[in-house]
Amino acid sequence: MILDNKLKLGIVGLGRLGMEYAKNITYRVPSAQLYAACSILDSELKVVKESLNVPFLYSSYKEMLKNKDIDAIVIITSTNQHADQIILALESGYHVFCEKPLAIDIKDCYRVQKKVKEFPHLISMLGFVRRYDESYIEAKAKLDEGLVGKPFFIRSQTADKDTLAPFQVEFCTSGGGIFHDFSVHDIDLVHWFTGSDIKKVWSLGGAYRFKEFEKVGDADNTFAMCELENGTMALLGASRVSSFGHNTFTEIMATKGNLKIGDPPHKNRLQISDKYGVRHECLDSFFDRFSEAFVFQIKDFVDCVNRGIQPDLTIENAAKATLVATALAKSFKEKTLINVQDLIPKKQ
């Protein structure tokens, strides 16, 4: 069924996260309709056809872009496809939302930035979902009002449950590895909370438990010490070996107090007392932790398109995060301090 009064969205990428986006758009975004879907897998198209009643299905992204009844494109594919798919969507006249990160190669980020400037009337948004989490939003508000003074140290980490690690190995190349996939969230948070950019990084780590990551030049655990332009310090951690559940948290130390988000990573306020002791259960995955934030994020994109305003989450934000993630990866591989600005291509 086609609903003319709703913003018509076409989604490309129907993997684990893409399918969640498809469900959110269908059931939780009243002002939008999932109008078209694209996947190279017939099995995924069959699911959205039968369970979500999507009117138009495509195995070719370029073919989907020929459907001019679509209003906006939602890109949830692997990172190595993001830049080209964003550019194609803009050139075809569509508003575009894309999941993080913007790209693996910083040159691709600047290609997208340049293209976005050619189409200022089209809404372009990159998804950094933690900015839509209620606790992170409140922390940002407290910082802006000066409640705890000026931040001088931020510790932020992303840690996935260990059962997901084998699944992640095959996506290291297409996704850019642990720094682009995990740490890019924490990089964006540091930039957002401080209003300053990371300028120097030193990162270390290794494949301490899952040796498969070492074979593809990646790691299962990393830490990076960062210096910001305004002098703030940041310590960014990433792990694939959390045994008890997804463990994302951020701690902000400031001159008049501290803020802490998500630590301990409780599933809810239930405390269990049994033969194992007194404990709290934890969430399994990042999507469980940020399920509501994912809804608010895509709602914000739809709202920006309907109102004709650009979102706070810009392509420039995403490019800066990718630049730092690239610096972290370079520091990890070369085991040396990296000046972030040295990685900016001379010709953009």
N, C-alpha and C positions, 0 to 999 in steps of 0.2 A: 504493500500500500504506500502510495506517494502522498506526502503531506506538504502542500504548497506553502503553508505558513511557517514552516520550520527551516532553519539553516541546513542545507544539504551537505553532508560531509562524506568524503571518500577516504577510506583508510587503506594504506599499503603496509603490509607486514602483519601477519596474524599468528605470530608465535605466542609464547607464554604471556608476555606483557601486552602484545597487540590484541590478543583475545580479551584481556581485561579491559582495555580501552574500548573495544567494540561493545562489550556488555555495559560499561558505564554510559557510553553515548546513547545506547538504546534505552536503557532503563532509568537513568538518573540525570539526564540533561534534557529537560522538557522543551527547550527552545531549539533543539537540533534533532536531525534524523540521520541515522547511518544509512546513506543512500547508495553507496557503492563500496566494494571491497576488492582488494587485489592481493593475490598470493600465488606463488609458483607451485603450491601444493593443492591439488584438487581436494584432498581430505579437509583442509582448513576452510576452503570455500564452501564445501558441503555443510560444515558445521554452522557457519554464519547464515547460510541460506535457510537451513532447517530450523535452527534455534532462534535466530534473530530476524528472520524474514527480510534480509537485505535485498533490495530490488535488482541491483546490477552487480554482476561478478566478473572479475577480469583476472587473467593469468599474466597480462602484460601491463606494466605501469604506464607506458606511453599510450596504450589503447584506452586506459581509464581516463587519462588526461584529455582525451578527445570528447568526453561526455561533458558538454558545456552547461548541463543543468546542475552540475556540482558547484557548490559555492566555495568550498575550502578543502584542503588536503591535510590529512593527519598521517605523519610518517613515523612508523614504529619498526623500522627495519634495522639491519646491522649498521654499525657506525660507519663502516667504509662506504656505504651507499648514501649517507645523509646529504652530503654537499651537492652531489649531482642531482639528487631527487628534489631538493629544495629549489635549486636553480631551474630545473625543468618545470616545476609547479608554478613558480613566479612568471617564467616566460610564457606559460600557458594561460596566465591571467587569474591564478587562484591565490587566495589567502592560504597561509601554510603554518601548521604547527608541526614541530619535530621533537622527538624525544632527545634527551642529552646522550652523548656529547655531540657537539656540532660536527666534528671530524676527527680523524687521527692526525692528519698532516695540517700544520698551521697554515700552509699555503692555500689549502682548500677552504679554511675558515675565512681568509681574506677574499677569496673568490666569491664566497657567499655574501660577505659584507658589501662588496662592490655591487653585486647584483641587487641586493635589497635596496640600495640607494637609487637604483634605476626605477624602482617601483614603489615610491613612497605612499601611494594610495592603497597598497596591499598590506594586510596585517601579517607580520612575520614574528613567530614566537618559538623559543626553545624551552623545553621542559626541564626545570630544576624543581622537582616536586617538594623538596623540603621547605621551600619558601611558602608553600601553601599549607603546611602543617600548623595547627593551632598553637602548639607549644613554641615552635620556632618563630611564628608571627608575634607571639607575646614577648618573647625574649628580645626581638628586634625593637618592639615598642618601648620596652623598659630601657634599652640602651639609648634610644633616641631621646627619651625624656630625662636621661642622665641619672637614673636611679642608682646605679652602681659605679658611677664615674666613668673614667676613660679606660677602655680595654688595653691591657698591655701584653696578655698572653691568651691564646685560644688553643685548646686541644680538641680536635674533632676526629672522629673515626667512623669507618664503615666496616662492619664485620658480618659476613654471611655465615649461615649455618653450614657445617662441614659436609653435610649430605649433598649440597649443591655443587661442590668443587668438581667432581668428575664431569658433570654436565658443562661446566664453564671452560674446561680445557680447550675444547674444539672451537670456542669463540674468541680465543685470545688474539688471533691474527685479525679477524674481521672487526673485533670490538676495540682493539688497541691495547688490551692488557689491563692489569690491575689499576694503574694510575688513571687511565682514561675512563675506565668503567666504574671504579670505586671512588678514588680520591677526587675526581672532578666535582663531585657533590660537595665535599668538604672545602675544596678550593673556592667554589662559588659562595658558600656560606661565609667564609673568612672575608672575602671581598665585600659581601653584602653587609655583614655586621660592622665592619670597620670603615667602609667607604674609602679604602685604600687598596692598592694592588700589591701582590707578592712580587718582590724584586730579586731575591736570592733563595736558592734551595739546596739542600743536601739530603739525599735520600739513600737509605740502606734497606736491605731485606734479602729474602731468598726463598727457595722452595724447601721449607723445613719439614713439612709433613707429606705434601703431595709432590713428589719428584717429577711428575709429568709436566708441571709448569716450567721447570728449569729447562726441559728439552725444547720448549717453544720460546725461550728467552724471557719468561715471565716469573712471577713469584706467587707464593701463597700468603706471605706476610711482609709488610713494608712499613717503615716509618720515615717521615721527612720533616726536617727542621726548616722553617721558612722565616725570612725577614721581610717585612712589608715596607713600603715606601715611607710610611709615617712612623716607623720604628717598632711597631707591634711585632711580637713573636707569635709563631704558630707551629704546633706539632700535629701533623696529619698522619693518622694510622689507617691501615687497610689490612683486612684479614679474611681468609677463606676457611678458617679452621675453628670457628666458634662451635663448641659442642652442644651448647644449651639453647641456641636459637639466634635469630638476627639481633645484632648488638650495635646499633647506631646511637652515638651520643655526642654531645658537644658541651664543653665547659669553657666559660668565659671568665677569666680573672681580670678584675678591673681595680681602679684605684680606691673605690669606696665599697667594694663588695664583689661577689661572684654570682654567676648564673650557670645553672646546669640543666641540660635538656636530655631526657631519655636515659638517665643513669640512676638506678638500675633499670634494665630494659623489661619492666614488668608487662605482662600481657594485659592485666587489669588490676584492680585493687584487692582481688581475692588472695588471702593468705591461707596456705594449706599446712596443717599440722598432722603428720602421719608417721609411719614407721621410718620414713626417710629423714625426718626432722621437720623444722619449720621453714617453709619455702614459698616462693612465688613462681608461677609458670611464666615462660617467655614466648614471644611470638616467633613463628617459624621463618618468615621471609620478609624482605623489604616491602612487598606489596601488602602483607598483613599489617605491618607497622604504619604504612602511609596510605592505606586504602581510601580514607576520606580525603586526604590531600590530593590524590590523583583525580578524584571527582571535582574538587574545587578548581584544580588546575585547568581541566578541559572546559569547565563551565566559564572560567575567566577568558579563555581564548574565544569561545563562542560569543561571550558578551562583548569583547573588544571588537570582533568582526561586526556584530550588530550595531554597535555604537560608533564604529569607524575611528577607533583610537588605538594607538600602538600600546602594547603591554609594557609593564615595567621590566619584564624579562626579555631582553633584547638579544639580537644576534651578537652585538658587541660584548655583552656579558659572557655569552657562550664562547666567543673567540678568546677572551682573556683567560677563561678557565681552561680551555684546550691548550693555550700557550704554556700555562704553568704545568699542566699535566705532562706535556711534552718535555718540559724542563726536568720534572721529577723522573721521568723514564730515562732521560739522558744521564742524569746524575746517578741513578741506580746502576746503569750499565757501565759508566765510566768511573764510578766511585770517586766523584769529585764535586766540588762546589760549582753550581751553575748560576750565572747571571741571566735572568729570564729575558731581558731585553736583547741579549746577544742572539737569541733565536728568531727574532723578527726578521723576515725576509727583507732585503734591501729594496726590492721592487714589489710593490703590492698592487 
